[in-house]
Amino acid sequence: MAVRLKFSALQQGRPYEYFPRFTLGGLATLVAGVMADWAGPEPSFTVSLFRAIGASDDATYLAGRERVCEDMRLAGVPEN
């Protein structure tokens, strides 16, 4: 899927539309950041706990779960 930039689309918008869009977008980003700091990840979460939650014997699911576990290790999530 190729991404195309259409600068001509900027001419279709009105200048008075830009301020609310960027303001609301910035506000949504700020709220998401504050919530992430407040709720944050659970400090007792581990890769072993994630593995214990698995509820399927499907090979595709298990392979995907192993990739997720490897990514969690790379991100610094503790093993035990």
MARBA-3410 file (N, C-alpha, C, O; in Angstrom, 1 decimal):
80
0.9,-1.2,0.0,0.0,0.0,0.0,0.9,1.2,0.0,1.6,1.5,1.0 ~ 0.8,2.0,-1.0,1.7,3.2,-1.2,1.0,4.4,-0.5,-0.3,4.5,-0.6 ~ 1.7,5.2,0.1,1.2,6.4,0.7,1.5,7.6,-0.3,2.7,7.8,-0.7 ~ 0.5,8.4,-0.6,0.7,9.5,-1.5,0.4,10.8,-0.7,-0.6,10.8,0.1 ~ 1.2,11.8,-0.9,0.9,13.1,-0.3,0.2,14.0,-1.4,0.7,14.1,-2.5
-0.9,14.5,-1.1,-1.6,15.4,-2.0,-1.6,16.8,-1.4,-2.5,17.1,-0.5 ~ -0.7,17.6,-1.8,-0.6,19.0,-1.2,-1.7,19.8,-1.7,-2.1,20.8,-1.1 ~ -2.3,19.4,-2.8,-3.5,20.2,-3.4,-4.7,20.1,-2.4,-5.6,20.9,-2.5 ~ -4.7,19.0,-1.6,-5.8,18.9,-0.6,-5.8,20.0,0.4,-6.8,20.3,1.0 ~ -4.6,20.6,0.7,-4.5,21.7,1.6,-5.4,22.9,1.1,-5.8,23.7,1.9
-5.5,23.0,-0.2,-6.3,24.1,-0.7,-7.8,23.9,-0.5,-8.5,24.9,-0.6 ~ -8.2,22.7,-0.3,-9.6,22.4,-0.1,-10.1,22.8,1.3,-11.2,23.2,1.5 ~ -9.1,22.8,2.3,-9.5,23.2,3.6,-9.5,24.7,3.8,-8.8,25.4,3.0 ~ -10.2,25.1,4.8,-10.3,26.5,5.1,-9.3,26.8,6.3,-9.2,26.0,7.2 ~ -8.7,28.0,6.3,-7.7,28.3,7.3,-8.4,28.3,8.7,-7.7,27.9,9.7
-9.6,28.6,8.9,-10.3,28.6,10.2,-10.5,27.1,10.7,-10.8,26.9,11.8 ~ -10.3,26.1,9.8,-10.4,24.7,10.2,-9.2,24.2,10.8,-9.2,23.2,11.6 ~ -8.0,24.8,10.5,-6.8,24.2,11.0,-6.6,24.3,12.5,-6.1,23.4,13.1 ~ -6.9,25.5,13.0,-6.7,25.7,14.5,-7.4,24.7,15.3,-6.8,24.0,16.2 ~ -8.7,24.5,15.1,-9.4,23.4,15.9,-8.9,22.0,15.7,-8.8,21.3,16.7
-8.5,21.7,14.5,-8.0,20.3,14.3,-6.7,20.1,15.0,-6.5,19.1,15.7 ~ -5.7,21.1,14.9,-4.5,20.9,15.5,-4.6,21.0,17.0,-3.9,20.3,17.8 ~ -5.5,21.9,17.5,-5.7,22.0,18.9,-6.3,20.8,19.5,-5.8,20.3,20.5 ~ -7.3,20.2,18.9,-7.9,19.0,19.4,-7.0,17.8,19.3,-7.0,17.0,20.2 ~ -6.2,17.8,18.2,-5.3,16.7,18.1,-4.2,16.7,19.1,-3.8,15.7,19.7
-3.7,17.9,19.4,-2.7,18.1,20.5,-3.2,17.8,21.8,-2.5,17.2,22.7 ~ -4.5,18.2,22.1,-5.1,17.9,23.3,-5.3,16.4,23.5,-5.1,15.9,24.6 ~ -5.7,15.7,22.5,-5.9,14.3,22.6,-4.5,13.6,22.8,-4.5,12.6,23.6 ~ -3.5,14.1,22.2,-2.1,13.5,22.5,-1.7,13.8,23.9,-1.1,12.9,24.5 ~ -2.0,14.9,24.4,-1.6,15.3,25.8,-2.4,14.4,26.8,-1.8,13.9,27.7
-3.7,14.2,26.6,-4.5,13.4,27.4,-4.0,11.9,27.4,-3.9,11.3,28.5 ~ -3.6,11.4,26.2,-3.1,10.0,26.1,-1.8,9.9,26.9,-1.6,8.9,27.5 ~ -0.9,10.9,26.8,0.3,10.9,27.5,0.2,10.9,29.0,0.8,10.2,29.7 ~ -0.8,11.7,29.5,-1.0,11.8,30.9,-1.6,10.5,31.4,-1.2,10.0,32.5 ~ -2.5,9.9,30.7,-3.1,8.7,31.1,-2.1,7.6,31.1,-2.1,6.7,32.0
-1.1,7.6,30.1,-0.1,6.5,30.1,0.8,6.7,31.3,1.3,5.7,31.9 ~ 1.1,7.9,31.7,2.0,8.1,32.9,1.2,7.7,34.1,1.8,7.2,35.1 ~ 0.0,8.0,34.2,-0.8,7.7,35.4,-1.1,6.2,35.5,-0.9,5.6,36.6 ~ -1.6,5.6,34.5,-2.0,4.2,34.5,-0.8,3.3,34.3,-0.6,2.2,34.9 ~ 0.1,3.7,33.4,1.4,2.9,33.1,1.3,1.4,33.1,0.2,0.9,33.4
2.3,0.8,32.8,2.3,-0.7,32.8,2.4,-1.2,34.2,2.9,-0.6,35.1 ~ 1.8,-2.4,34.4,1.8,-3.0,35.7,3.2,-3.5,36.0,3.8,-4.2,35.2 ~ 3.8,-3.1,37.2,5.2,-3.4,37.5,5.4,-4.9,37.7,6.6,-5.4,37.5 ~ 4.4,-5.7,38.0,4.5,-7.1,38.3,4.3,-7.9,37.0,4.4,-9.2,37.1 ~ 4.1,-7.3,35.9,3.9,-8.0,34.6,5.2,-8.6,34.1,6.2,-7.9,34.1
5.2,-9.9,33.8,6.4,-10.6,33.2,6.1,-11.4,32.0,4.9,-11.6,31.7 ~ 7.1,-11.8,31.3,6.9,-12.6,30.1,6.3,-13.9,30.5,5.4,-14.5,29.8 ~ 6.7,-14.5,31.6,6.2,-15.8,32.1,4.7,-15.7,32.4,3.9,-16.6,32.1 ~ 4.3,-14.6,32.9,2.8,-14.3,33.2,2.1,-14.2,31.9,0.9,-14.8,31.8 ~ 2.6,-13.6,30.9,2.0,-13.5,29.6,1.8,-14.9,29.0,0.8,-15.2,28.4
2.8,-15.7,29.1,2.8,-17.1,28.5,1.7,-17.9,29.2,1.1,-18.7,28.6 ~ 1.6,-17.7,30.5,0.6,-18.5,31.3,-0.8,-18.2,30.9,-1.7,-19.0,31.1 ~ -1.1,-17.0,30.3,-2.4,-16.6,30.0,-2.9,-17.3,28.7,-4.1,-17.3,28.5 ~ -2.0,-17.8,27.9,-2.3,-18.3,26.6,-3.4,-19.4,26.7,-3.3,-20.3,27.6 ~ -4.4,-19.3,25.8,-5.5,-20.2,25.9,-5.8,-21.0,24.7,-6.9,-21.4,24.4
-4.8,-21.3,23.8,-5.0,-21.9,22.6,-3.8,-22.9,22.3,-2.7,-22.7,22.7 ~ -4.1,-23.9,21.5,-3.1,-24.9,21.1,-2.8,-24.7,19.6,-2.0,-25.5,19.0 ~ -3.4,-23.7,19.0,-3.2,-23.4,17.6,-1.8,-23.0,17.3,-1.2,-22.2,18.0 ~ -1.1,-23.7,16.3,0.3,-23.4,16.0,0.5,-22.0,15.5,1.5,-21.4,15.9 ~ -0.4,-21.4,14.8,-0.3,-20.0,14.4,-0.3,-19.1,15.5,0.5,-18.1,15.6
-1.2,-19.3,16.5,-1.3,-18.5,17.7,-0.1,-18.6,18.5,0.5,-17.6,19.0 ~ 0.4,-19.8,18.7,1.6,-20.0,19.5,2.8,-19.4,18.9,3.7,-18.8,19.6 ~ 3.0,-19.4,17.6,4.1,-18.8,16.9,4.0,-17.2,17.1,5.0,-16.6,17.3 ~ 2.8,-16.7,16.9,2.6,-15.3,17.1,2.9,-14.9,18.6,3.5,-13.8,18.8 ~ 2.5,-15.7,19.5,2.8,-15.4,20.9,4.2,-15.4,21.2,4.7,-14.6,22.0
5.0,-16.3,20.6,6.4,-16.4,20.8,7.1,-15.1,20.3,8.1,-14.6,20.8 ~ 6.6,-14.6,19.1,7.2,-13.4,18.6,6.9,-12.2,19.5,7.7,-11.3,19.7 ~ 5.7,-12.2,20.1,5.4,-11.1,21.1,6.3,-11.2,22.3,6.7,-10.2,22.8 ~ 6.5,-12.5,22.8,7.4,-12.7,23.9,8.8,-12.2,23.6,9.4,-11.5,24.5 ~ 9.3,-12.5,22.5,10.6,-12.0,22.1,10.7,-10.5,22.0,11.7,-9.9,22.5
9.6,-9.9,21.5,9.6,-8.4,21.5,9.5,-7.8,22.9,10.1,-6.8,23.1 ~ 8.8,-8.5,23.7,8.7,-8.0,25.1,10.1,-8.1,25.8,10.5,-7.2,26.6 ~ 10.8,-9.2,25.5,12.2,-9.3,26.1,13.1,-8.2,25.5,13.8,-7.6,26.3 ~ 13.0,-7.9,24.2,13.8,-6.8,23.7,13.4,-5.4,24.3,14.2,-4.5,24.4 ~ 12.1,-5.3,24.7,11.7,-4.0,25.2,12.1,-3.9,26.7,11.9,-2.9,27.3
12.6,-5.0,27.3,13.0,-4.9,28.7,12.0,-5.5,29.7,12.2,-5.2,30.9 ~ 11.0,-6.2,29.3,10.1,-6.8,30.2,10.8,-7.9,30.9,11.4,-8.8,30.2 ~ 10.7,-8.0,32.2,11.4,-9.1,32.9,10.8,-10.5,32.6,9.7,-10.6,32.3 ~ 11.7,-11.5,32.6,11.3,-12.9,32.3,10.5,-13.5,33.5,9.5,-14.1,33.2 ~ 10.9,-13.3,34.7,10.2,-13.9,35.8,9.7,-12.8,36.8,9.1,-13.1,37.8
END
